[in-house]
Amino acid sequence: MLTVTSPAGTRGYRGAQMGPGSFSCCLQTLPLDSSWPGLCTPAGGWRKGWGGVGGQPPLASGTVARTTPRSRGRWQAQLPGPCCLPPPPPPSLREKNASWSLEGQRKRRRWLCRPRPAPPGTGGDLGEGTGQAGMEGERGMWEGSGDGGGAGARGEEGGVQSPLAEHFFFFFFLESLKLISRTRTLLPASRALPKASLAMQPITVWQWSAWGLLPCLLCSLSLGSPSPSTVTEKKAGSQGLRFRLAGFPRKPYEGRVEIQRAGEWGTICDDDFTLQAAHVLCRELGFTEATGWTHSAKYGPGTGRIWLDNLSCSGTEQSVAECTSRGWGNSDCTHDEDAGVICKDQRLPGFSDSNVIEVEHHLQVEEVRLRPAVGWGRRPLPVTEGLVEIKLPDGWSQVCDKGWSAHNSHVVCGMLGFPGEKRVNTAFYRLLAQRQQHFFGLHGVACVGTEAHLSLCSVEFYRANDTTRCPGGAPVVVSCVPGPLYTASTGQKKQPQSKLQGEARVRLKGGAHPGEGRVEVLKAGTWGTVCDRKWDLQAASVVCRELGFGTAREALTGARMGQGMGAIHLSEVRCSGQEPSLWKCPYKNITAEDCSHNQDAGVRCNLPYTGVETKIRLSGGRSRYEGRVEVQTGGPGHLRWGLICGDDWGTLEAMVACRQLGLGYANHGLQETWYWDSGNITEVVMSGVRCTGTELSLDQCTHHSSHITCKRTGTRFTAGVICSETASDLLLHSALVQETAYIEDRPLHMLYCAAEENCLASSARSANWPYGHRRLLRFSSQIHNLGRADFRPKAGRHSWVWHECHGHYHSMDIFTHYDILTPNGTKVAEGHKASFCLEDTECQEDVSKRYECANFGEQGITVGCWDLYRHDIDCQWIDITDVKPGNYILQVVINPNFEVAESDFTNNAMKCNCKYDGHRIWVHNCHIGDAFSEEANRRFERYPGQTSNQIV
């Protein structure tokens, strides 16, 4: 055994403070002024440590110590023997995973010799030591406290003495008493010292075997169960915390986030919650990343404490404990603001943790359907009337109609994607029910009518041992009213136009599927967005029903459907769920400093099941998002799969195909698919497909009926698609065009390069070059990408065209069209502009530039950035030399040939009124093509022109 004498005033080590005198411990470490744990190995040898006062090693008997040059207090000691570990525990304890082991853990240049960590949630008490007042101790290593004037180390909350350590202590304590009694009989009288005196003298190795065992046991016990804050596991920052997903309705990889701390489960408030915080929490739950997050208790309000509020993460933290917040348990929220996460359904490789996704085992209504009472399987989709059935673990069950109300029907229809319900002939169905056998699983349903899901209503489930179910009752039957988008497919008559109250005042933009997108409202003839403050499922459901869909599946915040441009009309919309229109809900008028477009609200609505996705599929692709398009044709009994002719197949057709497949947006529409194997499908069953891009399925597009006409035959020339969950969205800054427009008479000798790129009118070819001039309408254009994916040229850089005259590459044949139109739409001047160079000129504050044209760099426009074409560069004009004075419309169209897919093509055009008197031009009233109401657009096209210089 080694005894170390420490000079007064030396520095205590982490977890305890040492005073003058000596202290014995079994661990062969000589840091500073004690044999405190460290440096121990199964064999002796030279070991490094930290010295005492003046850089000298502590005094130790039985060792040879030395200092090294420039050691600054480091010392080395020759240790005489192996690290003294207690004897192995009994087999019964080893079987309980209580075995002891050597384990090294680097902590400020020392090694620890300690037992294997106890399970999470346990800790060990620190062995007591003595310390001089004022000496320094470090916080947070072991659970417990130290005595002797200096404050002891303090560990994390919640540590308790491990019961396994108590078993060890009892076992070794008995053994030590036996050895001590034997040793005292062997020692001479002069050596039989009291315990206090013994600690002050050097002790031989022979004496250690008996007397040194008891303090060794005390040291081992004190180190037996480290605090959760120091256990080195996969996530060291999350020790003592457990995570789970809860709530309903949900999938296994989504839900309300709940955290267990100090044995109590709690939730997280959605204030300041971001996708970065969701990334950290999904990794805590064992998923690779987050795909979204929810607010306002989408999965239902939780219970217990709200552990975190104003949580702010960068996304790179290893634990949610590393993020900033108001502190554990400090919150001013209610459980109506509980946050949830939607994780990517992909597990972290090798993830092993006590954090688990706990599923609520009590019954919940998660899936509902309508089953026609007659003609099941032969009725057209969507089904609008039938028996209500809910899915339970043992199959589909009916609902008892006792106490059923119209409010309940309203909620069921909303879940199924229908905006409303109507009365049903219950007498017919009751008569029919007497001849059929039913299995009831639910009764006592009581809804208010504003719920977005049946699970939010008060319901009662029948127990398994209930012998009598729904006595005197019958299955619930509901009849729903489809929205305008689905009226034609059900064979119902459309509502007369006279019943419509004018133009719709709400619309959705930027969504990949029907019933989803950014919410925009019409105010004073101009469309604008809605701020997401206090945006919830009730307000989102009002929007969905107003547009002819069901209730909302999700209320989206944070511009999840892309940012809008222009005005923000509404903020803090508070709906009860019963309003017929969003404009009937209370709201606040927005001001410039209240909200920005990165807070635009969006929705995802419940849609009727139409089954269109079963009539199309992709084959041969590398993933489910790409491949050759195959469609199902024929009637019942004669169904067959076939290919689509690639003639005229483009981006708009691909958009409809991806929408029908449920795969989001289209990245590319391909006319040749020779590199994708078609398998045994070789017949072309559809040709001449032309779509507008808004259809729900390819059947709604125009195409050849029974006669197939394909210019290029063979499977290699059939249609294919590459789909994506995100897409870009380009918009032109219309106000900048109006501010920068002017006329320039430019000499012909300065237009040779422009002529090579066809930037002049056709009459310029017959001009007297290099004499004369051309009259040009110049303006700047600033093109923003407000979508959710970068705008990239369709062609790879290997096919970009080099223009020697201007010294740049063209990555797109035509990027924009510039036109001067008469009020009736006739072109009187036109021009086109190839992509001079697509790059990020400027970006929003939190966005970094990614594309730059210099040195043959990558071209594109990043989300949140814009590409600026100044008015003073070549081809940034329209040649109006041959235009006569009059009133015209200036029109600019971005991506006119749909060469690159976007989430929304309706906002790619910009129009301005202009008056040209032969010498000057007035440009005003510039706006994005879909920014005005229909009435405002009609007034714009009937613009009579200016009678003076005063713009009216």
N, C-alpha and C positions, 0 to 999 in steps of 0.2 A: 504493500500500500504506500502511496506517496502522500506526503503532507506538505502543504505549501504555506509558508508564513508570509503575510502581505503587509507591506508598510502602510502606515495610516495615511489616509487621504487619496489612495489610488482609486481608479474608476471601477465601479461595479459593472457586471455584465448583464446582458439582456435577460430580463425576467427576475433578477434578484440583485441585491446590493450587499457588498461584503464590507465588513468593518475590520478594525485591527484584530489580530489574533489569527487563528487558523481554523480550517474546516476540512473535514475528511469526507471523501466520496469515492466510490469504487471506480469511477470513470477516469481513465488515465489521461486527462487533459490538463495542461498547465497554462490556461489563459489568465493573464494578469495576476490576480491575487488569490486564486483558488484552483482547485482541481475540478473546475466546472465542466460540464459535458462538452466534448469536442475531441477531435484528433484521435479518436480511438479506432483501432483496426484489430483484426484477429491476431496480429503478431506485433512485437515491439519494433523499434527502429527510430530513426530520426524523424521528428515531427515538428512542424512549424507552429508558432503561436504568437501572441502579443505579450510584450514584456511589461514589467512594472515601472516604477519611477526611474527616470533617467535612462530608459532603454535597457535596463538590466533584467535578466530573467528572474522570476520568483525563485526563492530558495526551496529546494525539494530534496528530500533524502532519497538515496537510491538512484539518482539520475546524474547524467553528465550534461550540463547545459552550456550553450555557447551563444554569442550574438554574432550577427553578420554585419559586414560593412554597410553603412547607410541603412541600417535596419529600421531606424526610427521606432524602436521599441519591440521589433519582432525578435523572437528567440527560437532556438531549436533545442530539443531535449532528447536524449537517448532514453527511451522507455524500456524498462527491464522485462516486461512481460505482456501477455495478451490482455485485451480489454476484458475487464471482469464483468461478465454477464451473470445473472442468476441462473441456477440450474434449470433445465427444461421443466415446464409444468407437467402435471399429470396428464395422461392420455385423454381423460374425460374433458379437461379444459382445452386441450389442443383440438379436440373435435368440435369445440364451440368457436373455432376460429380465433382462439386467444393465444396462439403461439407467439413466441418472442423472436425477434430477428434483429440483425444489424442493418441499419439503413442510414445512408449518408445523405445529408441535406445541407447544401452550402448556405451558410448564413454569416456573412461578414468574416470570411476567411477562417471559419472554424467548422468542424464536423460534429454532428450530433450522434450519440450512441443512444438509441431509444427503442422502446418496443414498437411493434407495428401499430399504426393508428387505430383507435376505436372507431366504430361506425359513426357516420355523421349525426350530430346532435348530442354527442357525449364529450366530455372533457375531463381533465385531471386537475387536481389541486396542486398548486406549486409548493414544493418543499420549502420550509421556512429557513431563512438565513438571517444573519445579523448585519446591520449596515450602519455606517456613520452618517449622522445627520448632514443633509446637503449633498450627498453623493448622487450621481446621476444614474437612473435606471431607465430602461427603455420599455416602451409600452407595447402590449399586445402580443407577447409570444406565448405565454402559458396562462392558463386560468388560475386565479388565486391571488395571493398577496404576500408581501415580505414584511418582516419586522425590523426594529432597530433604528428608528429615527428617520431613515429614508423611506419615501413612499414606495410601496411594492409595485411590481408590474401588475397591470390589469388587462385581462383578456377580453374577448368578445362576450356579448351577453349570451346567456342560455347554457353555459357549460355546466355539467354535473359530473360528479364522481362516477367513473365507470364501475359497474358492479363486478366486472371481470377483474379489475385491479384489486378490489377488496378480497376476492378469492385468493389472488396471488399473495397479497400481504399477509393474510391469515396463515397460509401454508408456510411461507418463508419465515414468518415471525416465530412459529413453533420450532422450526429448524435452528434458527439463530439462538434461541434460548438454550437448546441442548448444547450447541457448540460453545456458548459463553460459559456455561457451567463447567464444561470439560476444560476450557482454557484456563480459567481461574484456579483450578486445582493443579494445573501444570506450572503456573508461574510461581517464582519465589515471592516471598512476602514483600520484598522491596519493589517488586515489579507489579504487584497487584494494586494498581492505582485506581482511584475513582475515575469515572467516565470523563469528567470535566478535565482532570489533569492529564489523562491519557491523550486527549485531543491536542494538548499543547506540546507534545514531545514527538520526536521521530519514532516511527513504529516500523519494525522490520516486516518483511514479507511473511515470515512465519506467524507473526502476531496478527497480521491482516486477515488471515484466513478465518479467524474467529471474531475479533473485535470489529473488523472493517465490514463485516457482512450486514450488520444492522443499519449503519448509515447508508450503505449501498442500497439496501432495500428501500430506505426512505427516499433516496434520490430516484431510484427506478420507479417507485410509486408516483412521485411527483411528475415524472416525465411520461407516465404511462399513457395518458389520454390527452393529446394536444387539442387545443381549441380549434374549431372549424376554420378559423381565419388563416391557419398556417398549414393545413393539410394540403399537400401537393397532389392535386387531382386534375382532371381535365379542365375544370373551371375553378381556379383557386378563388376567384372573386365572388363566387356564388355559394360558398360554404354556408350551411345553415338555412339556405333558401330552397324551396321546392316550387315547381311551376306546374300548372295544368291548364287545359282548355275546358271550358264549361259553357253551359247555355244551350239554347235550342232556337230554331232548327239550325243544324250545322252539319258539316262533314268532319271527318276525323282530324283534318289538318287546319281547322279554323274554329274560332269560338272566343268567348270572353276570357281574357287572361286573368288568372288568379295566382297569387303568390302566397306561400306559407312561410311565415316568419315568426320565430319564437312560439311555434306550435299553433299559430292562428292563421287561418286562410283569409285573404283579403283581395281587393281588386285594385285597378289602376284607373285614375281619372283621365278623361280624354283631352283635358286642357293642354295645349301645346304639343300634343302627341303627333308624331310624324312617322313616315315610312322608315326612317333610320332607326327609330326606337323599335319598330316592329321587326326589323332585321335582327337586332340584338335579342329580342325576346324569342323569336323563332329558333335562333341558334341555341338558346337556353333550353328550348323544348325538343331539340334534336333534329330540327329541319335545317336545310341548307340556307334558306333565305325567305324573305316575306314577299308576297305578291300584292299585298294590300293591307289595309287596316280599317276598322270601323269605329264609330263613335255613337254616342247617345244610346248606349245599351242595346245595340242591335240584337244581341243574343239573349236579351232579358237582363233585368237588374240583378246584381249579385247581392250577397249578404255579408255581414261582418264589417271589418274595417276597410277603409280605402288607404292602402299602404303608400301609394305614390301619387303625387300631383305635380303638374308642370314638369313632366319628365322630358329631358332634353338629351338626346344621344347623337353622336356623329355617325354611328353605324359601324364603327371599327372596334368598339369596346368588346372585351371578352365576357363581361358580365353587366347586367343591368345595374349592379351596385356601383359601377364606375361612371354611370351617367349622372348628370346633375338633376336635382329635383328640390322640392321644398323640404325634404327630409322624410324619414320613415314615419308614417302615421300622421303627418301634418297635411291636412287637406281641407278645402272649403267646398268640396263637391258633394253631390248625392249620388246614389247608385244609378240614377237615370243617366249619368254621364260616364258609365263604365266603358272602358276601351276594349276592343277586341282586335285580333290579328287574323290574317289569312296567309298561311304559310304555303310555300311551294311543296307539293306532295313528293318530296325527295328527302330521304334521311341522310344525316351526316355519316360518312363512312366510319365504322368502328365506334359510333357513339354509345357510350355506356355511362349512365348516370342514374341517380335516384329520382331525378325529375321525370315524371311520367305524365302522359295525357290520360286524365281520368274521365271516363265516360259516365254520364249520369244514367243510372240503371232504371230509374222510375220511368214509367210509360209517358211518352209525349207524342202528340200528333205531328208527324213530320211529312207525310205524303198523303195527298187526297186525290181522288179521281172521280169522274162521273162514268157510270156504266149503264149503257142503254138497257132498259128492261126487255126490249125485244130487238131482234136484228143485230145482236152483238157481233161485231166484226164486219158488218155490211153497211154500217152507217158512214156517211162522209165525215171527214175530219175538218175542223174540230168538233168534238161532241159537245153540244150545248145543253142537253137535257138528259137526265137519267138519275139512277140511284147514287147517293153519295157513299163512297167507300173510303175507309182509312186503312193504312198499312200498319199492321202490328207484327211483332216478332213471329207469330205463327200464321201469318197470311193476311189477306184482305178481309175486312169486316164491315158490316153495315152500321148505320147510326139509327138509334130509336127516335121516332118522330114526336115523342111525347114532349110537349113544351117547346117544340121547334118554332122559331119566329122568322120573320122576314130579315131581321138583322143578321141572323145566322146565315141565311142564304146569301146575303150581300157579301159577307166575309168569304164564304166558300167560292163564290163566283170570282171575287177579286183574286184569290189564290190561284185559280185556274186560268187567269188571264183575261177575264171578261169585266167590262166596266160596270155592268148592272145585272139585275135579275128581273124576272117577271113571274106572274102567278102561274101555277101549274094545276092541271086537272088531277087532284089527289084521289078522287073517287075511282078513276080508271086504274090507278096504280095500286090502290088498296084491294080492289077486286083481283088484280093480277097477283098481288102478294099472297093471297090466300092459297094459290096453286103452286107456290114456290117455297123452297126451304131457305131460311136465312140464318146467318150467324151474326148476332149483334155483339159489338165490342165497345160501343160508346153510347152514353146517354147523358141527359142533364146538361146539354150544351146551352150556354147563356152568353151571347155576345152583345156588345153595345152597338156594333155596326161600324166602328171606326178602326177596328183591329186590322193589321196587315196580314195576320196569319191566324188560323184557327187555334193554334197552340196558345195564343195569348188570351183566349176566351176561357171562361170557367167551364170545365168539362169533368165528367166522371166516367171512369172505365169500369166495365164489369169485371168482377173477380172470377178466377178460374173455377171456383166451386159454386158459382151462382147457377142454380138449376132453372130458375125462371128469369127470362130476360125479355124486357119490353112487353109485359102482359097487356093485351088489348091494343098494342101499337103496331106500327108498320115501319118499313125502312123509309128514311128520309129521301124525298125526291126534290131535285132542284132544277130549275130552268133558267139559263143565263142568256143575256143579250150580248152578242159579239160586237166588237168595235167595227168601224168602217173598213179597216184594212182586211178584215176577215169575213165581211158580210157576203161578198161574192162567192167565196168557196163553200159557204153553208147553204147557198141557194135562197137566202132571205132577200127581200126587197130592200133596196137602199132607201134611206130617208129622203124625202123630197128636198130640194135645195131651199125651198121656202122656209123649212123648219130650222135651217141652220142660221144662227145669229151672226151672219157676216163672216168675215175672215177670222181664222183662229188667232188667238192672242198669246199662245204658248207653243213652242216647238222644241225639238231635240236636235242637236247638231253634234257631229263628230263621233257618233257611236258606230261600232262594227256590226251590231245586230239591231233588228227592229226593237223598239221599246227601250233603248238606252242612248245616252248622250248627255251633252251639256244643255242645261235648261236655259232657254232664252225666251224673253217676254217682249211683247210689242207695246210700246208706249209713245204716244205723240207721233205715230207714223214711223218710228225707228225701233229696230230690234236691239235689245241689250241683254246682259246676263243677270244672274242672281247671285248675290254674295252668300257664302255658305255659313254665315253666323246663325246658330240655332237651327240649322237645317236638319230635319229629322224625317223618320219614316212617314209620319202623318202628312207633312207637306209634300214629300215625294209621291205618296199615294194619290194625293189630290191631282198632281200633275199627270200621273199615269192614267187615272180614270178619265181625266179631261181629254186626253189624247186618244182614248178608245182602247186602252189596255187595262190590265187588272191592277191590283195593288202593287206597291213597290217592293221589290226584293232587297234593294239596297239604296240608301241615300248617300250619294258620293260627295265628298268634299275635296278641297285642295286641287281643283282643276284636274281631277282624274280622267276626264274626257277631253283634255286639251283646254287651252286658254282661249277665251273670246277676245274680241277687239271692239273698241268703241265704248258705249255707255254701259254702266252697271246700274240697273233700274231699281232693284229691290234688295233689302237687307233685313235680317232678323224676321223672316217670315214665320208666323206661328199659326199653324192650322190645327183644327180639331179632328179633321179627317172626314167631316160631313159636307164640306163646302163643294159646290159644283165647279168652281174655278179657283185657280191660285190667286186671282185678283180679289176674291171675296175674303181672303185670309188677312188678318192684321199684319202690317209690315211697316218698315221704316224707309223713308226716302234716303237714298245714298248721297254722300258727299265725297269729294275727291280724296279726302284723307282717310275716309272710313274703311275702304276696302280696295283691293287690287285684283287683277284678273287671275292671279295665282290662287285665288280663293273662290273661283267660279264653282257653283253647285251643279251636280249632275244626278242622274237617276238610272237605275236598272229596274225595269218593270217585269211583272209576271206576264207571260205570253201564253196563248192557247197552244195546245199541242196539235200540230198539223201533220206531223210525220213526213215532212218534205225531205228531212235529212236521210231517210231510209231509201230514197230514190236516186241517190248519187253517191259515188265513192271515188277514191283515188287509188291508183295502182302503180307499182314500179318505183315509187319515190324512196328517197333515203330516210324520210320520216313521214309521220302522218300528215304533215303540213304541205306536202308536195307530191306530185305524181300526174299521171295521165288521167283525164277526167272520163269516168264511165257513168252512164245514166241508164235507168231502168225504164223500159217502154213496154207497151202492150197492155191488154186487159187481163182480168182475172183468168187464170189458167193458161195464159199465153205470155207471161212476163219473161222478158229477156234483157240481158245487159249488153250494152254496146258503146261505141266510141263516138266522139263528136268531131266533125270535120274542122280542121284548123284554119280554113279560109275566113278571113275577117275577124278572127278571134283576137280580142285585145284586152286591155285593162278593165274596161267596164264589164265585159262578160265574165272575166275572172273574179271581179268583185262580187257578182251575184252568185257564182259557184262557191266561193269561200263562205259567203253568208249562208247559203243553203247547207253547206257542210258543218256550219257552226264553228268555223276556224278563224273567224275574225276578218281581217282585211286581206286584199290581194297585193302581193309584192310584184308579181309578174304574171302576165298572160302569155303563154307560149304557143306558137303555131307549129313548132316542130318538137317532137318528143321521142326521137329515135334512140336517145340514150336511156330511156325508161322502158323496161320490158313490159309488154302488155299481156304476157301470159297467153292464155287460150282465147282471149277476147280480141277478135280481129274485125268484126263487123262494124261499119259506121251506120248509126241509127239516127243521127241528127246533123243537120247542116244549115247554113245560112243564119246562124244565131246572132241576133243584134239586140243588145240591151241598153237601157238608159242608165243602169247602175243602181236603181232604187228597187228593183223587183225582189220578191222573196224567194223565188226559185227560177230556174232556167225555163220551166214550162210557161212562165208568164212573159218571157221574152219572145219577140217575133222570130220565127224560124220556119224553114220549109216543112210542109205538112207530111205527106206520105212520100213525096218524090225527093230523093236524096241527090243533091248536086254538089260535087266536090271537084274543084279544078285539079288538085293534086291528090292522087289516090295513094293508098298504102298507110299502114299504121304509123309510119314515121312522121306523117303530116297531120296527125290528130292533135286535138287541143289538150293543153296541160296548164296547171297552175302551181304557183308557189304562194302559200298563204302565210300570214303573220298576225300575231295578236295586237301589234301596234302599227301605226303608219304616220307619215308626216302630214302636215297641213300648211300650205303656203297662203299668205295673204299679203296684199299690196297696201302700203301705207298711203291711203288716198289723199289725205290732207297735204302730204309732201308734194304730190304731183301738182295740186292746185297752187301751192305756194311758189313753186320753182319754174312754172311754165313761162316761156318767152320765145320770141322769134329771132332767128339769126339768118342773115344772108351770107352764105359761106362760099368763097371762091372755089371754082372747080379744081384748080391745081392743088388744093388741100384735101381733095376727096377721092384720090385714087384708091387708097386702101379701103375706104367705105364702099366704093363701087365694086371692088373685088369680092366683097362679102354681101353684095346685093342689098345694101342698106339705102339705096336711092330708088326713086320712082323709075318706071321703065322708060319714060321720056328722056332720062339722063343719058341713055345710050346714044341718042342722036344729037346731043349737045355739042357745041363747038369747043371741045377740050383743047387746051386747058383754060380757055377764055370763058367768061361768064360766071354765073353763080347759081346756087340752088337755095331756095327758101326753106328753112328747117324749123319745125316746132320742137324746141328742146324742153326737157323736164328731167327731174331726178326720179328714180324709183327705188324704194326701200322695201325689200321683200322679206317678210318675217316667216319663220317656221314656228307655228304655234301648236303643232301636233305632238305626238308622243314617240316619234322616231325621227332620226336624221333623214334629211332629203339628200339622196345620193343619185348621181347619174345612172341611167340604166346600163350604159356601155362601160366596160372596163377600160382602164387607162391604156391598154394595148391597142384599142381602136379609136382613141381620141385623135382628132385631126389638128395638125399643126398649121398655123397661119403665119407665114413668114412676115407678112407686111406689118401686122400688129404684134408679132412675137409672143403669141399665146396659143394654148390648146383649146379647142372647142370640145367639150364633153357631151354636149347635146346638140342635135341638128337645129332645133328651134326651141328656145326657152320661153319667149314671149311674143305675142302679136300686138302691134300697135296699129290702130285703125281710126280713121275719121269717117263717121257715118252721118248720113242725112237722118232727119227724124223718122223716116219710114224704114231705116235700116240699110240703105244702099251705101256701099263703100265708095268713097271718093278719093281716098288716099290710104295707103297701107304700107306697112313695113314689118319686118320680123327681126328678131334679135336672137342669135345663137347664144349659148351660155358663154359669155365673154370669159368668165372664170367664176365658178361657184365657190365662194369662200365665206368665212365668218368675218364680216367687217367689224361688227360690234355685237356684244352679248349683254344679257341681263346681269345683274350684280353677282349672282351666285352661280353663273355658268361660265365655263372656260371654253375658249376657242379650240376647235379641233381641225379645221380645214383652212388651208392656205395654198394659194396658187404658186407661190415662188418655188423655184427649183423643182418643177414638175411634181409639186405636192398633190396630195389627195384633194379632190374637189367635193363640195357638199355644203349643206347648211345645217348646223346643229340645232337641236330643239332649244328654243329660248334665245336664238341668235338671229341676225338678219344680214342680208347681203345688200350693200348699197351701190347702185350704179349712178354716179354723178352725172349731172346734165352736160358736163363739158368733155365727156369721152365720146369716141366715135360710135356711131350707130344708136346713140341714146337720143333718138329723135324720130320724127315723122316728116318725110319730104312732102311739103304742101305747096310746091312751086305751081302746080297745075290746079289748085283748089280755088274756086271762085268765092267771093265774099258771100257770107250767109250764116245761118244758124246751124250748128252741127253738134254731134255727140263724139267726144273723145273716148275711145274704149281701149283698155289694156287687158289682155288675157294672159295669165301665167299658165305654163304647161298646157298649151292649147290642144295638143294631140294626145293628151293623157299618157304621155310616154313613161312617166313615173307615177306609181300609184300613190294616192292620197286618201285620207279619211273622208274628205269632203271636197268635191269639185265645184259646188255651187257658189263658193266664195272666191273663186279664182279670177273672176272678172271685176274690173273697176270701170265706172262710167263717170263722165263729167259733161255738163253743159258748156258749150263754148260759142262765142260769136266772133266772127272774123270779118273785118271791114276792108280787107285788102292791104292794110298797113299794120294793124294791131290786132291782138286776139285777147279775149277775156275768157278765162277758164274758171269755172266755179261749180258749186253743187256736186263736188266729186264724192263718190261713195262706192263701197263694195256692192257688187251686183245684187246680193240678197239682204242688204242692210235696211232697205225700205219696205214699207207695207205695199201691198198690191195697188192701193189707191195712190200712194205717193209715187210709185213707179209709173203709173199712167199719167200723172201730172208731169213727171219728168220727161216722158216721151212726147208730150204735147206742148213742150216749152215753146212759147212764141218767139223767143229771142229778145234782144235788148233794143230799146228805142233810143238809149243814150248811154253815156259812160257809167251811169249809176246802176249798180248791180241790185236787182230786186229778187 
